[in-house]
Amino acid sequence: MENIEIRTFDPDDRDWLIAQHREHYCAKEGFDESFGVLVTQIIDDFIDGHDPNCERG
């Protein structure tokens, strides 16, 4: 892996992040579609309570 950029979280990344988790864990770990629902709930809770001023960096 080259040219990796670590940046702050952007809520616009939500759908991509959910899709990547769902696809990986379904294909590699055998999880069903309910995993995508769980990831969506976790990310939505994070977005609702996210305070970028509390992040290190």
MONORCOR-V285112 format. One record per backbone hydrogen bond with DSSP energy under -1.0 kcal/mol. NH is the residue of the N-H (numbers start at 1). CO is the residue of the C=O. If there is no record, write none. Layout:
# MONORCOR-V285112
nh: {NH | NH}
co: {CO | CO}
This chain:
# MONORCOR-V285112
nh: {13 | 14 | 17 | 18 | 19 | 20 | 21 | 22 | 23 | 24 | 25 | 26 | 27 | 28 | 31 | 35 | 37 | 38 | 39 | 40 | 41 | 42 | 43 | 44 | 45 | 46 | 47 | 48 | 49 | 54 | 55}
co: {10 | 11 | 13 | 14 | 15 | 16 | 17 | 18 | 19 | 20 | 21 | 22 | 23 | 24 | 25 | 32 | 33 | 34 | 35 | 36 | 37 | 38 | 39 | 40 | 41 | 42 | 43 | 44 | 45 | 51 | 52}
